[in-house]
Every structure is written in structure tokens, then in C-alpha cells.
Amino acid sequence: MNFVADESSARPVIQALREAGHDVVAIAEVAKGATDEEVLDRALNEKRVLMTEDRDFGELVYARCRPSTGVILVRFHSRARREKPAVVAQ
């Protein structure tokens, strides 16, 4: 699957997805400081699912009806953070 990982996405999660064979563009690597709108536009233009830990994308996509190819909100309780990369990749 093809993803755009916004800057809030944890590096171990991005790495786990890549190791599982997914194509992940990390905003922190290619467009650090991009606005949420720019990140969402990039995901849409490249036909990638946006992966984020930032709830602001819900406001953009659902409340403001911005088009998207999908958004995955990755939120884990602090006690489960160690398990997050493997769970997300699975």
C-alpha cells in the first residue's frame, strides 16, 4: 500500500511499514514544515493514504469535506507505544 506519513508519525512506525513492503513517503524527510493542507494535497495527488497521529486532519477531511484518498489516525495509549510499529504494520 502507498502512504504519506505526516510529521507526527513515529519513525519506528514508518520503518516497520517500509520493512513490511509498503511505499511510505515521510513528510519529515521530503517536506519538513509542510502545512496540513499541503500534506493532504500531496497524499491526494499521489493517490496515497495519509497516516497521522494528528487529529487536525479529521477536521479537514470530515468537517470541511476536503477530498482525500483516506486517512488513518494512529493513536496509542502511552503504555502501548512500544507495540505500535508492529501493530500498524500488521
C-alpha positions in Angstrom: 0.0 0.0 0.0 1.1 3.6 -0.6 1.2 6.0 2.3 2.1 9.6 3.2 3.3 9.8 6.8 2.9 13.3 8.2 5.4 14.7 10.6 3.6 13.4 13.7 4.1 9.8 12.5 6.7 8.0 14.6 9.9 7.0 12.8 9.7 3.3 14.0 6.2 3.1 12.5 7.4 4.4 9.2 10.3 2.0 9.2 8.1 -1.0 10.1 5.7 -0.2 7.2 8.6 0.0 4.8 10.1 -3.3 6.1 6.6 -4.8 5.5 6.8 -3.8 1.8 4.7 -0.6 1.9 5.7 2.5 0.0 5.9 5.3 2.6 6.7 9.0 1.8 7.7 10.6 5.1 6.9 14.3 5.2 9.7 14.8 7.7 12.1 13.5 5.1 10.8 15.3 2.0 8.8 18.4 3.0 9.5 19.2 6.6 7.3 22.0 7.9 4.6 21.5 5.3 1.1 22.6 6.3 -1.7 20.1 6.9 -3.3 21.3 3.7 -0.1 20.7 1.7 0.3 17.2 3.2 -3.3 16.3 2.4 -3.0 17.6 -1.1 0.2 15.6 -1.7 -1.4 12.4 -0.5 -4.4 13.0 -2.8 -2.3 13.9 -5.8 0.0 10.9 -5.3 -3.0 8.6 -4.5 -1.6 7.7 -1.1 -3.4 7.1 2.2 -2.4 9.7 4.8 -1.1 8.2 8.1 -1.1 10.6 11.1 -1.2 11.0 14.8 -2.7 14.4 14.4 -6.5 14.8 14.8 -6.5 18.0 12.8 -6.8 16.0 9.6 -10.2 14.8 10.8 -11.3 18.5 10.8 -10.0 19.0 7.2 -11.4 15.8 5.7 -14.6 15.2 7.6 -15.8 18.6 8.9 -14.6 20.6 5.9 -15.2 17.9 3.4 -11.7 18.1 1.8 -11.2 15.3 -0.7 -8.7 12.6 0.3 -7.7 9.0 -0.6 -8.1 8.1 3.0 -6.7 9.0 6.4 -5.5 6.6 9.1 -5.3 8.1 12.6 -2.8 6.2 14.7 -3.3 6.8 18.4 -2.0 4.5 21.1 -2.0 4.8 24.8 1.4 5.7 26.1 1.8 2.3 27.7 1.3 0.6 24.3 3.7 2.8 22.3 6.4 0.1 22.2 4.0 -2.2 20.3 2.8 0.5 17.8 5.2 -0.2 14.9 4.4 -3.9 14.7 0.6 -3.4 15.2 0.4 -0.7 12.5 2.4 -2.7 10.0 0.2 -5.8 10.7 
